[in-house]
């Protein structure tokens, strides 16, 4: 009978809890908190821009009974404290505890033991109210519990000097100066009068207002002193702080600060300088950040011991929602902001992967949110990174929703129309009449499972988050002490949600460990770092109470252990630097005591970098700024900004390679010759005379058969007219070290690439010129040109006779000759934009398209570069090919890939390129309504509003015959990888996920770690993209170590020493005097050079 009863219980449990999380009924939990917002003419979002930002939630054991309690802040309702009575049942003790405040606009809640008495205190922030008396902070000091277990609190903010009256979103307590007491940072926000674009160009960054700017308060013997200015904290009227993150981002043992700012002021990253001051380093640390930054969290998502950062924004996930919130791209306005001193920002979530510190001690991050799959979660608030399924890897929870979407384009159009009517004498509408036109955003919260490869899988439905809501503050904690993390959200005008985690039952094979920290002083706790060393993975967490958005959590550190629960050891570094190591850990819980720690760091030293910066070639590429979007509005990305390229050869015969560095328009290319361990510029008047040309590519070769190295330089210019003399390629003959311009046919190819080989086996070198695009008419291209040498540098265009297929080669980006058949007649391999990798067989001097034969015809990508090498040591030539990567807004991984249509759709004598993205098997234009209708005016009558446009597929927008007649291009392979030469066929192998962080434009193949095998060095990035797309700049110059059998793994940046930011366009590795060097050319920046310090062996 007992077995039957047990079976019935199990069956019942399975039916009820078939998702990882279960939303509990408030009638069962007793938590009925509702952050109800009452809108009227006096209280609304038009009067206070943060009217719908919601409240916070804190999870902590306030009565020291071993159970986690909950505290909620209410904007227009009273705060509430709920005691955990066990079995997920809570008791409202707000009034009895003295914490149920119902005055002012309450925002963030923080936790601190302000007097180190062992009882947690509550700090409540306030904002919103015009009356400063209703904005003062509240410090509820815990008096201990009564006989019935209820803690009581006394408000003492004024006593400690913490009754500040700023507009405060959140506060965080930590010992920033490591003097043994607890300091406080106040995250404040400005008001709407400073949020507009016109204000940003004024000198408001220097303007102060005590009520708006952030503040750092130092604890001086129990009273807090404002040290904002002396500590180096930015505190101006443009700060709209919505998220704060305290963590040790550079791993030096001192707590740093990340500030997430809304509107146009960029985020701040403050490094602790260990002297009471902070240094703001966001530009050196991160290539770009979120635009409307909201909640933020930090955690180690890849278990490398470095803290990564997640910031949230407002970009929707669905095509319909994106179209309803997207207007024109304004590239010129964006550039104006950059010139005014603001950092690069884009409206989407940003996942910043920590790569370690550069030579200046600054942590450098790669932003991979789009590749990771977490960039688009709509109007998002709380970011929480924790292991929810106990597999040993941090997952991501994101709360979202908003009561009134004032970014909706239909609302903005309505509002603008009403303003026009008012200006013409009509009655101005009432505020609530306007607000009623703002649609709500009601969507489920998002949760993502870590796939253990820097990507995340959306698990919203599978894990039980299907209920639409408007969630703001959120926190995780083990509310029922069962070994997994439960979730709590505070909602606008809706009861709070409590989600019970069922991992202990559903993931029973995954063990977990709770690590409690015990110290007599709070200052030792906030910032303590715990590392768990397991059999298969090592995990690191920092104990920071403030998490997500306006929320806080004080619980044991939770480590999922996966299927292997064995722990080798555990270490803690307390906030003051004291350290201890614990071995032989067993069981589900362990407590670390500060009393057992000792001073000093006995952690193993990091391996040194293999390469170090060195001054080698003094050249700075100076770009001629242009805006390609003025020529073709719907270009996917800019087509200029492709230089500089380099040509590499020993010109002066000293056994060391010399370099020609290509110049930009108005800047002459330069020849640098090796000289006693360095390089000197060789004066070449002919190069100076041709400074008006934009160099696209260059190659050294013996054109005239006299035994020295001549130089071929191609010219490009998207903004020029076809046939412009500035598009002509140039041949420079070497006459005893001095170069002289030689005659060359006026092919006008707008050539982006050049390659040389003896294609007809007559003893001289011939030239291939590849064209990227016909100026002003993307994606049209003249393909390629074959120039045959008569042996004396006399070249003639033999394309029609010997290689007619080259004219259909597409938008060629790079070219290389290689004798694949080993018959003395080299084949031609081409990479191209929106095309497959092309291979042309050489039939005794005639080039024939043979992509099908070689197995590359199906590999459609946005290929940028190709380099030959025997990667697997089998004696034949393989190739490394650089592609666009996977870190884009476009859903490239869909079965239908990415499609580009191009035609003169309205017979306006212009080519309109339309990128189509796929959602649920249907094609939609990537362009917003305003953008597409501007280029195809005939659609204006059909799509008079944003709603109809947001639902329309591309085939519904454009007649079938127009799409059929349009040129069509596809991308079905976005990854950078290798073409393995396998018995007459090439097999594509993608390089690891890190190679997909950014588009690759430069490749070098060389033994970089001294193990005798050829490694792959990748450089890339592109900063000149559509504003809505944002910079794609996550690559820092990557080295992939060859492990044999075509297996490669990334050498971490801190191991290589490469922290190269910018758009790398060319790479060269060479040897001089027994030392290896690497040189890299970066667009609109100085050349970089590194010297090998030895090998890894």
N, C-alpha and C positions, 0 to 999 in steps of 0.2 A: 504494500500500500504506500509506504514512504517513497519507493522508487517512482510509482505512478504520480504521486503528488509533486515530486521533484521535477519530473518530466513536464507536467502541466505548467509549473512555474517557469521552466526554461522556455517552453513554447510561448507562453504569454509574454515573457521578457523580450523574445526575439521579435514578436509582432509589434510591440510597443517601441522598442529601441533599435530600429533597423538602420538608423543613421548614426554617425559618430557623435552628433550632439542632439539632445532633446530639449526643445523649448518647454520650460516648466510653467504650469498655470500659476498665476499670481495668487489665486485662491488657496493653492497648496503651499506656496512659499511664504505667503504673508507679506511679500514685497509689493506694495501697491503704489509706489512713487510714480507720479505723473507730472512731468515738467510741462504743464499746460501753459500755452502762450495765448494771451488774450489781446487781439489786435483791435485798435480803434484809431480814430483820427489823431490822437495824441501819442499813441504808442504803436509804432509800426516800423517797418524796415526803411522807409523813406526818411524817417527821423533819426534812426540809429541803424547803421549799416550792418551791425552784427546782431540784429534782433533775433535771428533764427539759429544762431550758433550753438545753442543748447547749453546744457550743464555738464558737470563732471561727476565721476564716481570714484570712490576710494574703497579699497579692500584691505582690511587689516584686522588684527586681533586686538581690539580696544580694551577688552576686559581680561586678557591673558588667560583664557580658558582653553586655548588650543584650537579654537575654531575661528575662521575668518569672518569678520563682520563687514557690513556694507554701509557706506555713507554717500548720500546723493546731494548735490547742490541744485537749487531751483532758481531759475531766472526770475519768475514772477510768483513763485510759490515757495513755501517754507522748505528749508533743507530737512533731510530725514536721515536718522541713524537707525539701522536695523541690526539687532544682535542675532548672531547665528546660534540657534538652539539645537542644532544637529538635524541630520536627515533632511537637509535642504529646507528647513523651516526657520523663519526669521520672525523676530518680534520688534515692532516699532517702539523705540525708547527715546524718540527725539525730544519730547517734552521733559521726560524724567532726567535725561542726560544733560539738558541745557544747551543743546546744539541745534535746535530747530528754528533757526533764524528765518524771519519772513520780512526782512527789510532790505531794500536795494536789489541790484541786479547781480546775483551770485554767479560766478563763472568757475574757475578752476579750484580744485582741492588738492592740497599737498599734505604729506605726512612727515612728522619730525618728532624726535624726543628732545624738546627744546631745553629741558633741564636735566637730562640724563638720569631720570629716576626709574627707567624701565617701563614706563607707561607711555604709549604713543599719543601724541597730540595731533590736533587737526588745524590746518591753516586754510582759511577760506578767502579767495580773491573776489573782488567785486569790480564792476565797470558799469557802463550804460547810463547811470544817473548823472544829470547835470549838476546836482548838488554834491559837492565833494564829500560831505559828511556821510553820504550814502555809498561812497566808494572806498572808504577806509577798510583795510584788511582786518580779518578777525583771527585771532590765535586762541583756539580752545585748548587750554592746558588740562591734561587728564589728572584728575584727583585720585584715581583709583576707583575700585568698584564697591558698591554697597553690598549688603548681605544677600540680596537677591541677584547678584552678579551684574548689576547695571552700572557702567562707569558714569561718573559725573565729571563735568568740565567747567572751567572758569575762563572767561574771555580776558586775555591779558596782552593784547597786541600793543597797546600804548606803553605798558610797563617795559616791554622789550625794545621799543622804538620801531615796531613793525606796523604801525597804524598808518601806513602810506595811503595817499588818496589818488594814486594814478589809475588810469583805465587799464586794469590788469587782467590778463588772460590766465596766467598760471605763475606759480612760484616754485622754485626748487631749492632745497637746502643741501649744502655740501661744504666740505672744508677745502676751499679753493687754495688757501695759502698754507695748508698743512701745519697750522699752529695749534691744533688739538681742539678747536671749537667749531661750531657750525655756522657757516655764513649763508647768505640768501641772495638769490637772483630773482628779480621781478621781471617777468615777460609782459610788456605793456603794448598798447596799441594806440594809434592816432585815430582821428576822426575823418569823415568822408571829405571834408574840404581839402585834404591833402592827398587824396587818392587819385585825382585826375591827371591825365597826361600833361596838360599845360603846366601844372605845378612842378613837374619833375625836372623841367629844364631850367627852372630858377635855382637859386642857391639854397634850397631848402634843406639840403643835407647838412648844412652848418647851422640851421635854425633849431633852437631848443624850445621845449615846453615841458615843464616838470610833470605834467599830467599824462604825457604821451610817450616819452622815451623810456627805453629799458633802463633798469637800475641794478647795480651790484651793491649789496649791503654787507659790510664786514662786521663780524661779531667782535666787539671790543669789551670783554669782561661782562658779557650778558646784555649789552646794549648794542644795537645795530647802527652802523655809521655808513652814510652814503659815500662810496669811493668810486663811483662810476667813471668819472673823468680820469682820475689818476691811474685807474686800472686799465684804461684803454678801451672801454666799452662804448660803442656807438650809441648815442641817445638823441636822435633827432626826430622831427615831426613827420618824417616819411616812414618811420618804423611801424609796421602793422604786425606785431608778433602774434602768431597763433600756435607755434610749437616750440618747445625747448627740449634739448637733449644734452644731458651731461654724461660724458664718457671719456675714456682715455683713448683718443683716436690715433695718437702717434706712439702709443705703447711706451711712454717714458715714465709711467707711474703717477702722473699728475692729471687731474681732471680738467678736461677741456669743455667747451660749450658749442653746441650747434643751435642756431636760432633760425626758425622757419618764418619768413615774412610773407604776408599777403600783399597783393597789389604789386606795384612796380619796383619797390625797393627789394634788392636781392637778399637772399639768405646770408647769414654771417657764420663763419667758422672761426672761433677764437681758440688759439693754442695757448695753454698755460705756460708762461715763461719762467715760472718757479721763483718769481721775485715780487709777487703781488700784482703782476701785470699780465695782460693778455695781448696776443698779437692776432689781428684779423687776417686770414690767409685764404679766403674762399676762391679767389682767382687763381692762385697757384695750386690749390688743392683739387678743385672740381672744374671741369670744362664748362659745365652749365648746370643750372638748378631749376627747380619748379618755379613757375611764375606766381601763381596764387597759392603759395605753400601754406599748408594747414597743419595737420598732425604729423608727428615724426617719431621714429623709434630707431634704435641702434641695436644690432645683434650680429653675431658671426654666422652668416648664412651658409658658408662653405667650409666651416670648421678648420680654418687656417690660423686661428688665434687672433685675427684682426677684426675690429668692429666695423661693420658695414652700416650704411645709413639709408633709411627709407623716408621720403617725404611725400605727402599726398597733395593732390590738386583736384581739378574739376573735369577732366576730359572724359566724356562718356565712352562706353564700349560699343554700342550699337550704331549702325549707319544712320538710323532714323534720329537718334538723340544727337549724334555729331552734327548732322545737317541742320537740326533745329537750333544749334548754338554756335554755328560757324558763319562768319561774314567774310569780308575780303581779307586776303593776306596783304599786309602793308610793310613791305621790305624796307622802304626808305624811312618810315617812322621807326622801325626797329633799329636801324643803323643810327638814327638820331639819338635814341636812348643809349646805345653803346658809346657814342661819342661824348655823351653827357656824363659818362663814368659808371653807368650801371653794367652789371655783369650779364652774361648771356642767360636767358630764362625762356622756358617753354611751358605751356599749359598742359602738364601731364604729371603723373606720379614719377618720381625718380628713385631708382634703386642704385645707390652708389657703392660699388665694390671697392673695398680698401686694398690697395696694392703695397702697403708699407710706406716708409718715409723716403723722400728723396735726399739729395746731398745737403739740403738746407734743413733737414729734420721735419719737413712738412709732409703729412700724409697725402698721398695722391690717389684719387679715386677714378674708377671707370664707371660711367653711368650706363647700366645695362637693363633698365626697367622694361623696355620694349621687347628685347630678346628674352627676358625672364618671364614675360607674359603678365606683368602686374601694372602696366602703365596706365590703363584705362579703367577706372572704377567709378566714374561719375563724381558727383559732389561729395568728396570723401573727407573724413574727419580723423578718426582714431586709427593709427597704425600700430599694430601689435605683432611683434615677431617672437614666436615661442613654439615649442615642440608640442603640438596638440595631439599627435598620434603616437608619441613615445618611440619614434624610430631613430632618434639621435640627431635629427636635422630640424632646423627652425622653419616653421610654417608661417604664414602671414594671414592675419585677420584685419579687415578694413570695414569700419562702419561708414555708412553713407546715407544720403537723402537730404532734402532741403524743402522747407515749407513753401517757399515761393521762388521760382526760377526767374530771377531778373536778368539772366543772360540769354533767355529765349528770344530768338530773332523776331518772332511774331509779336512778342510783347514790346520789344524795342521799337519795332515799326509802329505799333499802336501808340506808344508813348511819344514818339517823334511826331506822328500825325496830330495828336492832341495838342502838342506844343505849338505846331503851326497854326492850328485853329485858334488857340489862345492868343497868339500874336496877331491874328487877324480880327480880334475883337470878341471872339466867342468866350463864354464863361469857362474859366479854368476848372477842370474836373477835380472833384474831391480826392484826397489821397487814397481812401479805401476803394474808391471807384477804379483808380489806377491799379492798386494792389490786387484787386480781384481778377485782373487780366493776367497776372503772373501764375502760370501753372505750377502745381507742386511736383516735386521729384520724390516719388515713392518707389523704392526698389529694395530688394533684399540686400543685406550686407554681403560682403565678399569674403571668402576664405580660400586660401591657396595652399596646396600641399607641395612641399619641397621635393623636387625630383632628384636631388643629390647631384645635379650637374649644372647648377646655376640657372635652372629654369624651374618654373612653378606651374602646377596644373590647377585650374579652377575646380573647386570641389563644393561650390555653394549649395547645389541641390543635393549632391550625394552625402554631404555632411550635415544636412538638416537646416540650412538657412534659406528657406523659401518664402518667409513672411515679409511682405512689403512694410517698410517702416521709414522713419526719419531718425536715424541713430546718430548720436554725437559722441559724448564721452563713453569710453568703454575700458574694461580692464579684465585681466585674467587672474585666476587664483584657484587653488584646490579647495573649493568650498566644503566638500564632503570628506576630505582626507582619504581619498581612495587611490591616489597615485596618478591622477591626470588633471589637466587644467580645464576648469570651467570658465565660462565667459559671461560677463554682465555688460549690458548696454543701457545707457540713459537715452530716452527718446523724447522728441518734441511732441507734446500734446498726445501722448500715448504712454501707457504704463511701461515701466522698465522691463527689459527682458533678462531672464536668467537661463542660460543654456547649460545643462548638465552634460559633461563629457563622458561618453561611454567607452573610452579607449581601454579602460581597465578590464572590460568584458570583451569588447569587440576586437581589441588588439592584445589579447591576453598573452601572446608570445613576446610582446615588447615590454621589457622591464623598465623601471624608472627609479631615480634616486632623488631624494629631497635633501638639500644641503642647507642647514640652518647656521646662521652666523650669530655668535654671542659676544658682545662687547659691552663694557660699562659706559662707553661713550658713543653717541650717534656719529660723531665725526670719523670714527674708525670704520664705520659700516658703509656709508654712502660712497660708492666708488670701489669697494672691495672687489677684487677679481678672483674668481674661482675657476680652476681648470681641472677637468676630469680626464684622466688618461685610461682609455679602455683598450680592449684587444684590437679593435679595428679602426676606431676613430678617437680623436681628441676633441673635447668640447670646452669652450671658454664662455663664461658669462660674467658680466659686471652687475653688482647689486646697486641698482638705481631705482628709488621708489617711484619717481615720476615717469609715466609711460603714456604713449598714445596721444590723446587730446584732453586737456583739462582734468586729467585723472592721475591716480596714484595707486600703487600696490605695495604692500609690505607683507611678504610671505617668504617661505623658504625658496631658494633657487631650485628650479625643477629641471632635471636632466633626464630626457628619454634615453634609454640605452639600447633600443632595438632588441633583436633576438639574442644578443650576447650580453649578459648582465655582469660579466667579470670586469672588475676595475683593478688596474695595476696600482694606481696611486691617485692622489688628489692633492692639489696645492691651492693655497689661498694667499694672495697678496693684499693685505689690508690697506685702507685708504692712506695711511701714513707711511706705507712702504714696508712695514713689518711683514714677515713671510713665514709660512710653515708648510710642511709636506706631511701628508698622512698616507701610510701604506697599509695594505691589508684591509681595505674597506669592504664591508659586506652589509647585507640587509638593504632596506628601502629608505633608510634615513640616517643621516650623520650630522652631528653638530660640531662646528669648528669654534674654538674658544680663542679669543684674542690673547688671553693670558698665556697660551702655549706658543705664541709667535715670537720670533726674534728679529732683530734688525739685520739688514744686509740682504743682498740678492745672490742666491746660489743657483739661480736658474741657468740652464745651459746657454752659452754665448751663441748668437746667431752666426750663421756662415757668412763669410765676407763676400762682397760682390766680385764677380769675375772681371768686370770691366769698369773703367773709370774715365770721367771726362778729361779731355785734353784739348789744348788750343792747337789747331792744325791748319785750317784754311780760313782765311779772313774774308768771308763773302756773305753779304746779306741780300737776300732776294727781296726786291721792293716792287710789290704788285701795283698795277694801275687799277684803282677801284672802278668797278663797273657793276651794273645791275641788269643782268640778262633778262629778268622778268619784265622789263620794260619793252623788250623786243618780242618775246613770246610769253604771255602772262601765265600760261599753264605748264611751263616747263617743270618736269619733276624735280630737277635740281639745276644749279648753275652749270654752264658748260665751260666757262672760263675758270681761272684759278687752278689750272692743271699743272703748273710748273712749280719749281724748276727741275728739269732733268739734267743728267750728267753723262758725259762720255769719259771713258776710263781707258788709258793706254800708256805705255812707257814711251813718251815722246822724245826725251833727251838722252835715252840710252843708258841710264844709270841703274837699271834693274828694278826701279820702283815706279809704280803706276803714277801717271800724271792725270789731271782732270780738266775738262772743259765744263764750266757751270753755265747752264743756259740762263739768259736774262729775260726779264719781263719787258713789256712794251715801254720804251723810253729808257731802258737799262741795258747796256751792252753785256753780252756774255763775256766770260773771263776764262783765261787759260792759267792754270796753276801748275808750276813745275816743282818736282821734289828737289830739296836742297838741304843737305845735312840734317836730316831728321825733321824738317818742316817743309812748308810749301811757300813759294813766292809767286806773286802774280807776274806773268809775262806780258809786257806791253805789246799789244797787237792793234795798231791803228785801224785795221780793216774791221775789227769787231766794233770798235767805237763808232765807225762810220755807219754801221748797220744797227745802231741802237733803237731805231724806230720799229724794227721788227719784234714780234713776240716769239721767242724761241719756244718750240714745242718739244722737239726731241733732237738728239745729236748722236753721232757715231764717228769714231776714228777708224779709218781704213786706208789702205794704199790704193788710191783711185787711179793714179797714173803709172803705176808699176815701177817707180823709182826707188823703192825700198824704204821710204819713210811713211809716216802716218799723216794722211790728209784728214779733213774734217767735213762732214756733211751735217748741216743744221736745217731742220724743217721749221716752217712758220705756220702760225695759226691765228685765228681771230674770229670768234663767233659774231662779233658785232660789225665786222667789215662786210662789204659787198663782195659777192662772188666775182672773181677776176681782179680783185684789188692787188696791185703789185706787192703789197706787204704780206701777201699769202704765199709768195714764191719761195721755194726751197733754195738754199744757198750752199755752194760747194767752195771750200777754201783749200787751196793746195799749199802744201808745206814746202817752202823753199829755204832749206837750211835753218829751220827754226822760226822763220818768219812766214806768216800765212798771207796768201794773196787770193782774192776772190776770182774764181774762174767762171766761165760762162756755163750756164746750165739751162736746159729747155724750160720754157715758161709753162709748166704743167698746171699750176694753180690748184693744187690738190687740197689746200687747207689741211696739210698733213700733220697728223697727231703723232705719227710713229714712223720710224725708219729702221730697216734691217738690210744687211749686205751679205752677199754670198756669191760664189761663182755658180750661177744656176745652169750654165750651158757648158761647163767643163772646158772653157777655152783659155783658162789661166788668168783671167782678170775677175775683178769683183763687180757684180751688178747690184742694183739698188731696188728695194721695194719701198714705196711710200704709201702709208695708210691714211685715209681721210676719216676723220671722226664725224663731221657733220657739215652739211651745206650751210654757210652763214645765214642765220635768221630763219632757217627752215627745218628745225629739228622735227622729226627724226630722219630727214632726207640726207643721203650721203652719196658721194661718188665712189665709195669703196676704196679700191687700191689701184696703184700705178706701178708697172714694172719697167724700170729703166735699165737698158742693156748697155754695157760698157764696150767700147771698141778697143780697149787696151791702153788708151792714152787719155783717159778721163773725158772721152767724148761719149755722152750718153744720149740715147734715143728712146722714146716711148714705144715699147713693143707690146703693150698690154693687149691690144686687139688681136695681134698675131699669135702671141705666145700664152696669154692668160686672160681671155675674155671674161672668165668667171669672177675675176677680181672686182669687176665693176659692181657686182651684186654681193660683195662681201659684207656690206652693212657698215655700221658706225665703228670703224676699226680703232682700237685703243692701243694695241701693242702687237708686235710681230717678232718672230724668231725663225731662223732657218736651222734645220737639223736633218742630217742624212739618215732618215729612218730605215730606208731600204738597204743601206750600206752599198750603194751602187755608184757612188761618186757624184750623184745628182741630188742636192739637198732639197728636202720638202720644206714647205712654208706653213707655219702654224700662226693663226691669228686669233686674238681675243677681240671681242666687240661688245658694244653696248646693246642690250636687248636682243642678243643674237646667240647662236651656239658657238662653241669653240670650233673654228674652221681649220681643216687640214687640206692643203693642196699638194697632191702628188706631183713629183717632178718626173715627167716622161721625156728624158733627154732634152731638157730645156723648156718644155712646155708644162705649164702649171694647170692641173685639173682638180676641181673640187672633189675631195675623197673623204668627206666627213662621215658618210655612211660606212664606208669601208673600214675606217679606223675607229668607229664607235663613238664619235663625239657629236654627231649631228643632232642628237636629242638633248644635249646639255645647253638649254637656253638660259642665259644669265645676263647680268650686267657685269661682264668681265672687264677687268682693267689692265691686267699685266700677266705675262707668262715668262717663266724662266726654266731652262733645262738643267737637269742633274740626274745622276744615277743614284736614286734615293734608297734603293734596296740592294745595291751592290751586286746585281746580276749581270752587269756588263752592257746593258742597253740604256737608252736615255728615257727617263721619266720627266715629267714636267710639274711644276708648281704653278697654279693658276689663281690669281686674286680676283675675288668676286665682291658683290655688294654687301655681303654679310646679312645677319638676321636681326639687326637692332633698328628696325624701322617701324613706322606706324602701319604700313601696308601689311596685310595678312598674307605674307608670301607663302606660308606653309599650307594654305588651303589647297585642295586637290586640283583646282583650276589655276593655281598660281596667280601671277600678276599679268594683266593684259594692258597693252597700250594701243589705242586707236589714234590714227592721225589722218586728217583730211581737211580740205577747205569746205567745211560743212555748210556754210551759208554763202558760198561763192563770193567771198570778200577779198580774194587774192591773198590769203594768208593760211598757213598751216596751223591747225589747232590740235595739239596733242592732248588726248584725254586718257588719263590713267583710270583703269577700272579695277575695283577691288571686289572680292567675292565674299558674300555673307549668306549662309544657309543655301548655298548653291546658286545664288542670284548675283548678277553683276550690277554694281552701282558706281557712278563716277566718284572719284576721290574728291574732286573739286566741290567747293561750296556752291550754293545757288548763285550768289552774287558773282562769283568768279566765272562759272560756266555760262551764265546768261550774258555776261559782258562779252564773251568770245563767240557765242552762238546766239545772236539776238533774236532769231526766230523762235526761241523757246520762251521768250518773255510772255507771250500771250497765253501759252499753255500752263506755265507755272507762275501764277500771279502771287502766290504765297509760299512760305517756307514749309508749311505742313505738307502740301501736295508734292513738293520737290523731295522732301525727306523720305517719302514712301515710294517714289518712282525708281524703277530699275532703268539701267542704261538703254536696253532694247525698247522700253516704253517711251523714253525720251526722244530717241533718234530713230527715224524710219529704218526698216530692215535694209533697204537698198543703200542707204548712206553708210551704215555700218559695214555692209558687204563690200562696198567700193573703197572703204577706208583701208589704208595700210594697217596691218595688224602685227604686233610684236608681242612676244610672251616671255615670261621668266618662270621657269619651273625648277631652277636650281639656284639658290641664293648663296650657297656656302663656298667659302674658299677651301681649296683642297689640292689633291694631287691626281695627275693622270698617270696611272701605272701602265708601263709598256708591257703588255702580256701577250706575247706570241702573235703580233700583228694586229692586236686590238688594244685600245686604251680603256682602262677601267677607272672610273672616278672614285676617289676616296676622300671624304671630307676630313679636314684637319679638326682638331678638338674644338669644343664650343668656344673657347677663348678667341680662336681665330675668326669667329663670326661676330665679335664685338663691334666691328666697324668695317666699312669698305676698305679693301686692300689695294693700294696703288703702287707699292714698291716691295720687291722681294730680293733677298740675297740668300744664297745657299752656300754654307761654309761650316766648318767644324768650329763651333763657338764655345764648346765646353771641354775640348781637349780629349775626347774619347775616340777620335779617329773616324767618326761617322759624320756625314754631312747633315748639319742642322738647317732649319728653315727660319729665316728672319723676316718678319712681316712689318711693314710700315703702311700707314694709311690715314684715315679720317677725312671727313669733309665738313667744313663749317659753313659753306655757302649753299644753304638749302632754303626751302620754303620756310617762312616764319612758323607756320603751323607744324611743320615737320621738326624743326629744331636742329641743332648741331648733332652730327654723328661723329663723336670724337673720343670713343672709349679706348682706343688703342694707344698704348704708350711705347711702342716699338717692342714687339714680342719676339721671343726666341723659343722655338719648339725643338726640343731635344729629340734626336733620332734614337729610338730604343730598338731599332731593327725590325725587319718584317713589315715595314711601312707603318709602324706604330710610333706616334710622336706624343710628347707631353710638354706642357708649358713649363719653361723655367721661370719661376716667380720673378717679378720685377726686382725685388730686393736682392735676388741672387744674381741677376744679370747686371744690375746697376743702371738699367735703362728706365728713365722717367721722362720720355720725350713727348711733350704736348705740342699739338699743331698738326697741320696737314702734310704728312711726309709724302714726298713725290718721287724720291730716288734714294737708293741705298747702294753702297759699295763697300766690300771688305777686301783688304789687301795686306800684304806683308812688307815690312821694311826693317832691315837690320835685325831680323829674328823676332820682331814684335808684330802682332796683328793689330790692325786698325779698322775701325768702322767709321764711315762718313755718311751722313744723311742730309738730304736737301729738303727743306721745309718751305712751303709756300709763305711768302711775305714774312720771312724770318731769317735769322742767321743760320748758316750751316752748322750742324752739330758733328762732333767727332769724339770717338772713344778709343781708348787703348786697352788692350787685354792685359790683365795682371797675372796671367798664368792660366792654369787649367783647373778643372774641378777634381781631377784624379789625385 
